Amino acid sequence: MSDYQDILVSEPESGVITITLNRPAARNALCNNLLKELAETLDASISDERIKAVVITGGEKVFAAGADIKEMAELDTVGVMNDIRPSYWRRIAQYPKPIIGAVNGFALGGGCELMMHCDIVIAGDNALFGQPEINLGIIPGAGGTQRLLRTVGKSMAMQLVLSGEFITAEQARDFGLVSEVTIPEMSYKRALKLAKTIAKKPPIAVRLAKESLLKAYETTLETGLNLERKAFTLLAATDDRREGIAAFMEKRRPEFKGK
Ligand code: CO8
């Protein structure tokens, strides 16, 4: 794929690409250009049938230390209002294929928010999560107050956002922010394995499952159940459903085509 300045993007392998945040000298701070490259890479992969799932990592030492504070310092109120970054975040949030995060080291501020945009997160036991924006006189600006509260509940969300304190990988797992904790050297391998497993599943069902699950964040139970029912019904029209059921009956492995 294209050459980028602030991220590395692997070639698709077994249905998976890896995007590595690559600004180690700035602790992978999410500068505008990095977010732009991330959004562009995800957008380009939507119609690429070779790509069924994406792993996002920052490497073994740090996931991301948040928005680039040096860039942010230059923006006044009008600058923040006209900031293009919310549009990059929206594109990441609306990405339809599964994103698996492999998170080691600091995931702070925008880094913690990026982690919350991942559908599944595997954390190294050296990971630290936090929303320290309060120390800068600001608050989380990429969904931190909303997504965090919906996942960890009021008390812990308030604790993180108001105090700026960090929590460990184990605490994050206990609160449902991450699904598994590994040694740091294993988090990427585990995330990649999971992504490859998901890449073998029927893509339309995966896409509708992700959409239905994410809706649970933002809607009533009734509306969510209706959406689930519609997605479930829609899947009855797919070749992959016929193939999945036939393969089960014939005691063989299914071959999904994404149709
Ligand atoms: N932005 C810019 N540069 C950074 C950032 C950052 N967030 N974090 C670290 N760096 C830079 C440092 O300035 C330093 O650069 P230099 O070598 O040129 O002095 C280099 O990275 C190394 O940093 P440290 O020496 O501090 O490294 P340590 O390993 O000692 O500490 C920490 C690492 C704990 C991550 C520390 O750097 C730190 O506290 N960073 C700031 C964390 C933070 O406050 N994050 C929140 C930022 S605000 C935010 O994310 C709001 C998101 C809103 C999004 C809205 C979109 C519309």
py3Dmol code that shows the C-alpha trace and the ligand (Angstrom):
import py3Dmol

protein = """\
ATOM      1  CA  MET A   1       0.000   0.000   0.000  1.00  0.00           C
ATOM      2  CA  SER A   2       0.979   3.687  -0.142  1.00  0.00           C
ATOM      3  CA  ASP A   3       3.979   5.125   1.618  1.00  0.00           C
ATOM      4  CA  TYR A   4       3.019   7.196   4.609  1.00  0.00           C
ATOM      5  CA  GLN A   5       4.973   9.428   6.924  1.00  0.00           C
ATOM      6  CA  ASP A   6       3.415   8.724  10.329  1.00  0.00           C
ATOM      7  CA  ILE A   7       2.042   5.200  10.018  1.00  0.00           C
ATOM      8  CA  LEU A   8       3.247   1.917   8.562  1.00  0.00           C
ATOM      9  CA  VAL A   9       0.774  -0.207   6.652  1.00  0.00           C
ATOM     10  CA  SER A  10       1.461  -3.866   5.909  1.00  0.00           C
ATOM     11  CA  GLU A  11       0.411  -5.675   2.768  1.00  0.00           C
ATOM     12  CA  PRO A  12      -2.773  -7.724   3.240  1.00  0.00           C
ATOM     13  CA  GLU A  13      -1.997 -11.192   4.533  1.00  0.00           C
ATOM     14  CA  SER A  14      -4.689 -13.795   5.226  1.00  0.00           C
ATOM     15  CA  GLY A  15      -7.283 -11.020   4.971  1.00  0.00           C
ATOM     16  CA  VAL A  16      -5.586  -8.710   7.487  1.00  0.00           C
ATOM     17  CA  ILE A  17      -3.560  -5.499   7.321  1.00  0.00           C
ATOM     18  CA  THR A  18      -1.638  -4.034  10.226  1.00  0.00           C
ATOM     19  CA  ILE A  19      -1.457  -0.297  10.740  1.00  0.00           C
ATOM     20  CA  THR A  20       1.414   0.710  13.011  1.00  0.00           C
ATOM     21  CA  LEU A  21       1.408   4.209  14.505  1.00  0.00           C
ATOM     22  CA  ASN A  22       4.922   5.363  13.800  1.00  0.00           C
ATOM     23  CA  ARG A  23       6.026   8.514  15.614  1.00  0.00           C
ATOM     24  CA  PRO A  24       8.161   6.918  18.339  1.00  0.00           C
ATOM     25  CA  ALA A  25      10.031  10.161  19.128  1.00  0.00           C
ATOM     26  CA  ALA A  26       6.698  11.814  20.015  1.00  0.00           C
ATOM     27  CA  ARG A  27       5.301   8.720  21.761  1.00  0.00           C
ATOM     28  CA  ASN A  28       3.021   8.211  18.741  1.00  0.00           C
ATOM     29  CA  ALA A  29       1.168  11.461  19.468  1.00  0.00           C
ATOM     30  CA  LEU A  30      -1.750  11.676  17.062  1.00  0.00           C
ATOM     31  CA  CYS A  31      -0.803  14.664  14.920  1.00  0.00           C
ATOM     32  CA  ASN A  32      -3.170  15.782  12.166  1.00  0.00           C
ATOM     33  CA  ASN A  33      -1.182  14.019   9.501  1.00  0.00           C
ATOM     34  CA  LEU A  34      -1.176  10.717  11.384  1.00  0.00           C
ATOM     35  CA  LEU A  35      -4.966  10.860  11.811  1.00  0.00           C
ATOM     36  CA  LYS A  36      -5.347  11.792   8.131  1.00  0.00           C
ATOM     37  CA  GLU A  37      -3.186   8.855   7.041  1.00  0.00           C
ATOM     38  CA  LEU A  38      -5.088   6.516   9.348  1.00  0.00           C
ATOM     39  CA  ALA A  39      -8.491   7.664   8.050  1.00  0.00           C
ATOM     40  CA  GLU A  40      -7.298   7.455   4.435  1.00  0.00           C
ATOM     41  CA  THR A  41      -5.912   3.956   4.891  1.00  0.00           C
ATOM     42  CA  LEU A  42      -9.119   2.735   6.488  1.00  0.00           C
ATOM     43  CA  ASP A  43     -11.253   4.407   3.788  1.00  0.00           C
ATOM     44  CA  ALA A  44      -9.168   2.843   1.011  1.00  0.00           C
ATOM     45  CA  SER A  45      -9.499  -0.598   2.573  1.00  0.00           C
ATOM     46  CA  ILE A  46     -13.308  -0.540   2.684  1.00  0.00           C
ATOM     47  CA  SER A  47     -13.667  -1.563  -0.958  1.00  0.00           C
ATOM     48  CA  ASP A  48     -10.547  -3.767  -0.969  1.00  0.00           C
ATOM     49  CA  GLU A  49     -11.836  -7.323  -0.821  1.00  0.00           C
ATOM     50  CA  ARG A  50      -8.440  -8.630   0.206  1.00  0.00           C
ATOM     51  CA  ILE A  51      -8.873  -6.838   3.529  1.00  0.00           C
ATOM     52  CA  LYS A  52     -11.330  -8.343   6.001  1.00  0.00           C
ATOM     53  CA  ALA A  53      -9.962  -6.998   9.282  1.00  0.00           C
ATOM     54  CA  VAL A  54      -7.420  -4.466  10.522  1.00  0.00           C
ATOM     55  CA  VAL A  55      -4.974  -4.545  13.404  1.00  0.00           C
ATOM     56  CA  ILE A  56      -3.893  -1.198  14.855  1.00  0.00           C
ATOM     57  CA  THR A  57      -0.835  -1.107  17.083  1.00  0.00           C
ATOM     58  CA  GLY A  58       1.783   1.317  18.289  1.00  0.00           C
ATOM     59  CA  GLY A  59       4.466  -1.323  18.736  1.00  0.00           C
ATOM     60  CA  GLU A  60       5.713  -2.882  21.965  1.00  0.00           C
ATOM     61  CA  LYS A  61       6.533   0.317  23.906  1.00  0.00           C
ATOM     62  CA  VAL A  62       3.722   2.843  23.471  1.00  0.00           C
ATOM     63  CA  PHE A  63       0.311   2.915  21.850  1.00  0.00           C
ATOM     64  CA  ALA A  64      -0.268   6.691  21.650  1.00  0.00           C
ATOM     65  CA  ALA A  65       0.291   9.604  24.063  1.00  0.00           C
ATOM     66  CA  GLY A  66      -2.784  11.455  22.816  1.00  0.00           C
ATOM     67  CA  ALA A  67      -3.371  14.383  20.522  1.00  0.00           C
ATOM     68  CA  ASP A  68      -0.215  16.206  19.490  1.00  0.00           C
ATOM     69  CA  ILE A  69      -0.091  18.850  22.214  1.00  0.00           C
ATOM     70  CA  LYS A  70       2.343  20.980  20.228  1.00  0.00           C
ATOM     71  CA  GLU A  71      -0.121  21.186  17.313  1.00  0.00           C
ATOM     72  CA  MET A  72      -3.043  21.723  19.661  1.00  0.00           C
ATOM     73  CA  ALA A  73      -1.300  24.649  21.339  1.00  0.00           C
ATOM     74  CA  GLU A  74      -1.582  26.649  18.120  1.00  0.00           C
ATOM     75  CA  LEU A  75      -5.389  26.478  17.971  1.00  0.00           C
ATOM     76  CA  ASP A  76      -7.664  29.115  19.457  1.00  0.00           C
ATOM     77  CA  THR A  77     -11.441  28.639  19.760  1.00  0.00           C
ATOM     78  CA  VAL A  78     -12.070  29.371  16.096  1.00  0.00           C
ATOM     79  CA  GLY A  79      -9.196  27.092  15.161  1.00  0.00           C
ATOM     80  CA  VAL A  80     -10.700  24.260  17.236  1.00  0.00           C
ATOM     81  CA  MET A  81     -14.141  24.902  15.705  1.00  0.00           C
ATOM     82  CA  ASN A  82     -12.664  24.639  12.215  1.00  0.00           C
ATOM     83  CA  ASP A  83     -10.428  21.710  13.136  1.00  0.00           C
ATOM     84  CA  ILE A  84     -10.464  18.971  10.528  1.00  0.00           C
ATOM     85  CA  ARG A  85      -9.637  16.251  13.061  1.00  0.00           C
ATOM     86  CA  PRO A  86     -13.227  15.458  14.082  1.00  0.00           C
ATOM     87  CA  SER A  87     -13.852  14.440  10.466  1.00  0.00           C
ATOM     88  CA  TYR A  88     -10.942  11.967  10.639  1.00  0.00           C
ATOM     89  CA  TRP A  89     -12.286  10.557  13.911  1.00  0.00           C
ATOM     90  CA  ARG A  90     -15.737  10.154  12.329  1.00  0.00           C
ATOM     91  CA  ARG A  91     -14.252   8.167   9.464  1.00  0.00           C
ATOM     92  CA  ILE A  92     -12.467   5.895  11.934  1.00  0.00           C
ATOM     93  CA  ALA A  93     -15.673   5.482  14.001  1.00  0.00           C
ATOM     94  CA  GLN A  94     -17.708   4.613  10.906  1.00  0.00           C
ATOM     95  CA  TYR A  95     -15.259   2.064   9.533  1.00  0.00           C
ATOM     96  CA  PRO A  96     -17.348  -1.035   8.810  1.00  0.00           C
ATOM     97  CA  LYS A  97     -14.732  -3.808   9.097  1.00  0.00           C
ATOM     98  CA  PRO A  98     -13.415  -5.116  12.434  1.00  0.00           C
ATOM     99  CA  ILE A  99     -10.499  -3.263  14.026  1.00  0.00           C
ATOM    100  CA  ILE A 100      -8.420  -5.133  16.582  1.00  0.00           C
ATOM    101  CA  GLY A 101      -6.149  -3.032  18.792  1.00  0.00           C
ATOM    102  CA  ALA A 102      -2.847  -4.356  20.125  1.00  0.00           C
ATOM    103  CA  VAL A 103      -2.029  -1.906  22.890  1.00  0.00           C
ATOM    104  CA  ASN A 104       1.231  -1.702  24.823  1.00  0.00           C
ATOM    105  CA  GLY A 105       2.486   1.113  27.012  1.00  0.00           C
ATOM    106  CA  PHE A 106       0.698   4.455  27.239  1.00  0.00           C
ATOM    107  CA  ALA A 107      -2.763   4.854  25.702  1.00  0.00           C
ATOM    108  CA  LEU A 108      -3.564   8.363  26.865  1.00  0.00           C
ATOM    109  CA  GLY A 109      -6.019  11.056  25.859  1.00  0.00           C
ATOM    110  CA  GLY A 110      -6.659  10.679  22.129  1.00  0.00           C
ATOM    111  CA  GLY A 111      -4.646   7.432  22.350  1.00  0.00           C
ATOM    112  CA  CYS A 112      -7.147   6.028  24.842  1.00  0.00           C
ATOM    113  CA  GLU A 113      -9.941   7.282  22.579  1.00  0.00           C
ATOM    114  CA  LEU A 114      -8.364   5.607  19.547  1.00  0.00           C
ATOM    115  CA  MET A 115      -8.153   2.407  21.597  1.00  0.00           C
ATOM    116  CA  MET A 116     -11.903   2.777  22.250  1.00  0.00           C
ATOM    117  CA  HIS A 117     -12.514   3.008  18.485  1.00  0.00           C
ATOM    118  CA  CYS A 118     -11.066  -0.511  18.180  1.00  0.00           C
ATOM    119  CA  ASP A 119     -13.701  -3.250  18.265  1.00  0.00           C
ATOM    120  CA  ILE A 120     -11.559  -5.644  20.280  1.00  0.00           C
ATOM    121  CA  VAL A 121      -8.484  -4.716  22.293  1.00  0.00           C
ATOM    122  CA  ILE A 122      -5.631  -6.962  23.389  1.00  0.00           C
ATOM    123  CA  ALA A 123      -3.393  -5.191  25.886  1.00  0.00           C
ATOM    124  CA  GLY A 124       0.136  -5.912  26.984  1.00  0.00           C
ATOM    125  CA  ASP A 125       0.495  -5.989  30.754  1.00  0.00           C
ATOM    126  CA  ASN A 126       2.630  -2.832  30.472  1.00  0.00           C
ATOM    127  CA  ALA A 127      -0.316  -0.840  29.104  1.00  0.00           C
ATOM    128  CA  LEU A 128      -1.568   2.226  30.958  1.00  0.00           C
ATOM    129  CA  PHE A 129      -4.842   3.898  30.066  1.00  0.00           C
ATOM    130  CA  GLY A 130      -5.915   7.407  30.946  1.00  0.00           C
ATOM    131  CA  GLN A 131      -7.618  10.630  29.963  1.00  0.00           C
ATOM    132  CA  PRO A 132      -5.175  13.219  31.332  1.00  0.00           C
ATOM    133  CA  GLU A 133      -6.639  16.143  29.349  1.00  0.00           C
ATOM    134  CA  ILE A 134      -7.804  17.749  32.596  1.00  0.00           C
ATOM    135  CA  ASN A 135      -4.139  18.502  33.381  1.00  0.00           C
ATOM    136  CA  LEU A 136      -4.035  20.652  30.232  1.00  0.00           C
ATOM    137  CA  GLY A 137      -7.193  22.571  31.095  1.00  0.00           C
ATOM    138  CA  ILE A 138      -9.267  20.686  28.514  1.00  0.00           C
ATOM    139  CA  ILE A 139     -11.478  17.601  28.389  1.00  0.00           C
ATOM    140  CA  PRO A 140     -11.451  14.555  26.097  1.00  0.00           C
ATOM    141  CA  GLY A 141     -12.501  15.604  22.603  1.00  0.00           C
ATOM    142  CA  ALA A 142     -12.704  12.426  20.533  1.00  0.00           C
ATOM    143  CA  GLY A 143     -15.485  10.618  22.339  1.00  0.00           C
ATOM    144  CA  GLY A 144     -13.673  10.016  25.623  1.00  0.00           C
ATOM    145  CA  THR A 145     -16.429  11.253  27.917  1.00  0.00           C
ATOM    146  CA  GLN A 146     -19.102   9.317  26.010  1.00  0.00           C
ATOM    147  CA  ARG A 147     -17.497   6.013  25.021  1.00  0.00           C
ATOM    148  CA  LEU A 148     -15.642   5.660  28.307  1.00  0.00           C
ATOM    149  CA  LEU A 149     -18.773   6.113  30.407  1.00  0.00           C
ATOM    150  CA  ARG A 150     -20.751   3.666  28.288  1.00  0.00           C
ATOM    151  CA  THR A 151     -18.063   1.033  28.776  1.00  0.00           C
ATOM    152  CA  VAL A 152     -16.729   1.463  32.300  1.00  0.00           C
ATOM    153  CA  GLY A 153     -19.706   3.118  34.001  1.00  0.00           C
ATOM    154  CA  LYS A 154     -20.035   6.454  35.737  1.00  0.00           C
ATOM    155  CA  SER A 155     -17.731   6.181  38.716  1.00  0.00           C
ATOM    156  CA  MET A 156     -14.616   4.974  36.870  1.00  0.00           C
ATOM    157  CA  ALA A 157     -15.246   7.293  33.908  1.00  0.00           C
ATOM    158  CA  MET A 158     -15.488  10.247  36.291  1.00  0.00           C
ATOM    159  CA  GLN A 159     -12.366   9.085  38.124  1.00  0.00           C
ATOM    160  CA  LEU A 160     -10.314   8.878  34.940  1.00  0.00           C
ATOM    161  CA  VAL A 161     -11.545  12.109  33.344  1.00  0.00           C
ATOM    162  CA  LEU A 162     -11.626  14.278  36.474  1.00  0.00           C
ATOM    163  CA  SER A 163      -8.420  13.087  38.142  1.00  0.00           C
ATOM    164  CA  GLY A 164      -6.320  12.323  35.055  1.00  0.00           C
ATOM    165  CA  GLU A 165      -5.054   9.181  36.826  1.00  0.00           C
ATOM    166  CA  PHE A 166      -4.103   6.126  34.795  1.00  0.00           C
ATOM    167  CA  ILE A 167      -5.347   2.547  35.111  1.00  0.00           C
ATOM    168  CA  THR A 168      -3.459  -0.637  34.346  1.00  0.00           C
ATOM    169  CA  ALA A 169      -4.190  -3.241  31.677  1.00  0.00           C
ATOM    170  CA  GLU A 170      -5.693  -5.560  34.297  1.00  0.00           C
ATOM    171  CA  GLN A 171      -8.012  -2.826  35.580  1.00  0.00           C
ATOM    172  CA  ALA A 172      -8.948  -1.977  31.992  1.00  0.00           C
ATOM    173  CA  ARG A 173      -9.826  -5.628  31.414  1.00  0.00           C
ATOM    174  CA  ASP A 174     -11.899  -5.761  34.595  1.00  0.00           C
ATOM    175  CA  PHE A 175     -13.818  -2.713  33.376  1.00  0.00           C
ATOM    176  CA  GLY A 176     -14.390  -4.123  29.885  1.00  0.00           C
ATOM    177  CA  LEU A 177     -12.136  -1.702  28.008  1.00  0.00           C
ATOM    178  CA  VAL A 178      -9.929  -4.540  26.799  1.00  0.00           C
ATOM    179  CA  SER A 179     -10.782  -8.184  26.311  1.00  0.00           C
ATOM    180  CA  GLU A 180      -7.443  -9.879  27.042  1.00  0.00           C
ATOM    181  CA  VAL A 181      -4.122  -9.056  28.693  1.00  0.00           C
ATOM    182  CA  THR A 182      -0.914 -10.693  27.510  1.00  0.00           C
ATOM    183  CA  ILE A 183       2.790 -10.126  27.955  1.00  0.00           C
ATOM    184  CA  PRO A 184       3.770  -7.114  25.797  1.00  0.00           C
ATOM    185  CA  GLU A 185       5.587  -9.282  23.222  1.00  0.00           C
ATOM    186  CA  MET A 186       2.408 -11.319  22.640  1.00  0.00           C
ATOM    187  CA  SER A 187      -0.287  -8.652  22.305  1.00  0.00           C
ATOM    188  CA  TYR A 188       0.309  -8.041  18.600  1.00  0.00           C
ATOM    189  CA  LYS A 189       0.569 -11.771  17.813  1.00  0.00           C
ATOM    190  CA  ARG A 190      -2.669 -12.463  19.653  1.00  0.00           C
ATOM    191  CA  ALA A 191      -4.442  -9.526  17.966  1.00  0.00           C
ATOM    192  CA  LEU A 192      -3.235 -10.697  14.551  1.00  0.00           C
ATOM    193  CA  LYS A 193      -4.372 -14.257  15.219  1.00  0.00           C
ATOM    194  CA  LEU A 194      -7.787 -13.005  16.265  1.00  0.00           C
ATOM    195  CA  ALA A 195      -7.995 -10.777  13.181  1.00  0.00           C
ATOM    196  CA  LYS A 196      -7.097 -13.720  10.923  1.00  0.00           C
ATOM    197  CA  THR A 197      -9.751 -15.864  12.604  1.00  0.00           C
ATOM    198  CA  ILE A 198     -12.359 -13.154  12.004  1.00  0.00           C
ATOM    199  CA  ALA A 199     -11.104 -12.703   8.415  1.00  0.00           C
ATOM    200  CA  LYS A 200     -12.179 -16.280   7.684  1.00  0.00           C
ATOM    201  CA  LYS A 201     -15.760 -15.635   8.778  1.00  0.00           C
ATOM    202  CA  PRO A 202     -18.507 -14.579   6.356  1.00  0.00           C
ATOM    203  CA  PRO A 203     -17.795 -10.860   5.755  1.00  0.00           C
ATOM    204  CA  ILE A 204     -21.389  -9.652   5.449  1.00  0.00           C
ATOM    205  CA  ALA A 205     -22.340 -11.337   8.726  1.00  0.00           C
ATOM    206  CA  VAL A 206     -19.230  -9.864  10.384  1.00  0.00           C
ATOM    207  CA  ARG A 207     -20.108  -6.400   9.121  1.00  0.00           C
ATOM    208  CA  LEU A 208     -23.729  -6.595  10.289  1.00  0.00           C
ATOM    209  CA  ALA A 209     -22.676  -8.070  13.621  1.00  0.00           C
ATOM    210  CA  LYS A 210     -20.281  -5.142  14.198  1.00  0.00           C
ATOM    211  CA  GLU A 211     -22.945  -2.634  13.180  1.00  0.00           C
ATOM    212  CA  SER A 212     -25.543  -4.217  15.460  1.00  0.00           C
ATOM    213  CA  LEU A 213     -23.180  -4.420  18.426  1.00  0.00           C
ATOM    214  CA  LEU A 214     -22.077  -0.796  18.054  1.00  0.00           C
ATOM    215  CA  LYS A 215     -25.694   0.341  17.916  1.00  0.00           C
ATOM    216  CA  ALA A 216     -26.107  -0.936  21.458  1.00  0.00           C
ATOM    217  CA  TYR A 217     -23.954   2.038  22.556  1.00  0.00           C
ATOM    218  CA  GLU A 218     -26.290   4.643  21.257  1.00  0.00           C
ATOM    219  CA  THR A 219     -29.856   3.481  21.088  1.00  0.00           C
ATOM    220  CA  THR A 220     -32.724   2.058  23.087  1.00  0.00           C
ATOM    221  CA  LEU A 221     -33.037  -1.696  23.545  1.00  0.00           C
ATOM    222  CA  GLU A 222     -36.160  -1.731  21.360  1.00  0.00           C
ATOM    223  CA  THR A 223     -34.455   0.067  18.448  1.00  0.00           C
ATOM    224  CA  GLY A 224     -31.360  -2.094  18.825  1.00  0.00           C
ATOM    225  CA  LEU A 225     -33.404  -5.292  18.797  1.00  0.00           C
ATOM    226  CA  ASN A 226     -35.198  -4.099  15.661  1.00  0.00           C
ATOM    227  CA  LEU A 227     -31.895  -3.407  13.950  1.00  0.00           C
ATOM    228  CA  GLU A 228     -30.611  -6.828  14.962  1.00  0.00           C
ATOM    229  CA  ARG A 229     -33.753  -8.488  13.603  1.00  0.00           C
ATOM    230  CA  LYS A 230     -33.429  -6.657  10.274  1.00  0.00           C
ATOM    231  CA  ALA A 231     -29.754  -7.580   9.966  1.00  0.00           C
ATOM    232  CA  PHE A 232     -30.578 -11.191  10.873  1.00  0.00           C
ATOM    233  CA  THR A 233     -33.306 -11.252   8.207  1.00  0.00           C
ATOM    234  CA  LEU A 234     -31.068  -9.664   5.590  1.00  0.00           C
ATOM    235  CA  LEU A 235     -28.468 -12.380   6.127  1.00  0.00           C
ATOM    236  CA  ALA A 236     -31.045 -15.009   5.094  1.00  0.00           C
ATOM    237  CA  ALA A 237     -30.554 -13.732   1.540  1.00  0.00           C
ATOM    238  CA  THR A 238     -26.800 -14.362   1.429  1.00  0.00           C
ATOM    239  CA  ASP A 239     -24.948 -17.190  -0.303  1.00  0.00           C
ATOM    240  CA  ASP A 240     -22.664 -17.357   2.720  1.00  0.00           C
ATOM    241  CA  ARG A 241     -25.562 -18.310   4.981  1.00  0.00           C
ATOM    242  CA  ARG A 242     -26.542 -21.107   2.595  1.00  0.00           C
ATOM    243  CA  GLU A 243     -22.903 -22.214   2.449  1.00  0.00           C
ATOM    244  CA  GLY A 244     -22.469 -22.086   6.234  1.00  0.00           C
ATOM    245  CA  ILE A 245     -25.533 -24.198   6.893  1.00  0.00           C
ATOM    246  CA  ALA A 246     -24.804 -26.622   4.031  1.00  0.00           C
ATOM    247  CA  ALA A 247     -21.224 -27.095   5.251  1.00  0.00           C
ATOM    248  CA  PHE A 248     -22.492 -27.874   8.742  1.00  0.00           C
ATOM    249  CA  MET A 249     -24.939 -30.485   7.368  1.00  0.00           C
ATOM    250  CA  GLU A 250     -22.309 -32.022   5.102  1.00  0.00           C
ATOM    251  CA  LYS A 251     -19.709 -32.052   7.886  1.00  0.00           C
ATOM    252  CA  ARG A 252     -17.151 -30.003   5.930  1.00  0.00           C
ATOM    253  CA  ARG A 253     -15.505 -26.605   6.266  1.00  0.00           C
ATOM    254  CA  PRO A 254     -17.511 -23.701   4.808  1.00  0.00           C
ATOM    255  CA  GLU A 255     -16.079 -21.592   2.008  1.00  0.00           C
ATOM    256  CA  PHE A 256     -17.369 -18.075   2.402  1.00  0.00           C
ATOM    257  CA  LYS A 257     -17.360 -15.736  -0.570  1.00  0.00           C
ATOM    258  CA  GLY A 258     -18.728 -12.519   0.916  1.00  0.00           C
ATOM    259  CA  LYS A 259     -21.896 -12.777  -1.146  1.00  0.00           C
TER     260      LYS A 259
END
"""
ligand_1 = """\
57
CO8
N 1.964 15.531 22.019
C 3.126 15.963 21.531
N 4.316 15.484 21.909
C 4.322 14.535 22.867
C 3.135 14.035 23.437
C 1.909 14.563 22.966
N 0.723 14.136 23.418
N 3.454 13.104 24.354
C 4.794 13.026 24.353
N 5.317 13.881 23.455
C 6.733 14.125 23.161
C 7.409 14.940 24.254
O 7.171 16.316 24.067
C 8.846 14.546 24.046
O 9.351 15.275 22.961
P 10.857 15.901 23.029
O 11.740 14.698 23.120
O 10.949 16.648 21.768
O 10.882 16.744 24.274
C 8.754 13.077 23.609
O 7.422 12.889 23.126
C 8.977 12.105 24.753
O 8.099 12.473 25.801
P 8.521 12.317 27.340
O 9.955 12.717 27.509
O 7.515 13.041 28.150
O 8.407 10.736 27.474
P 8.117 9.874 28.793
O 8.287 8.455 28.365
O 8.905 10.389 29.957
O 6.572 10.153 29.132
C 4.211 10.334 28.593
C 5.581 9.680 28.266
C 3.745 9.912 29.987
C 3.268 9.836 27.530
C 4.358 11.874 28.579
O 5.014 12.255 27.366
C 3.047 12.589 28.598
O 2.475 12.794 29.657
N 2.527 12.997 27.404
C 1.290 13.752 27.307
C 0.079 12.874 27.572
C -1.197 13.701 27.466
O -1.413 14.667 28.179
N -2.061 13.287 26.522
C -3.330 13.974 26.292
C -3.168 14.919 25.133
S -4.620 15.868 24.861
C -5.623 14.830 23.962
O -5.288 13.752 23.658
C -6.970 15.400 23.587
C -7.576 14.605 22.452
C -8.636 15.427 21.823
C -8.904 14.981 20.390
C -9.804 15.969 19.722
C -9.920 15.742 18.246
C -10.837 16.714 17.603
"""
view = py3Dmol.view(width=600, height=400)
view.addModel(protein, "pdb")
view.setStyle({"model": 0}, {"cartoon": {"style": "trace"}})
view.addModel(ligand_1, "xyz")
view.setStyle({"model": 1}, {"stick": {}})
view.zoomTo()
view.show()
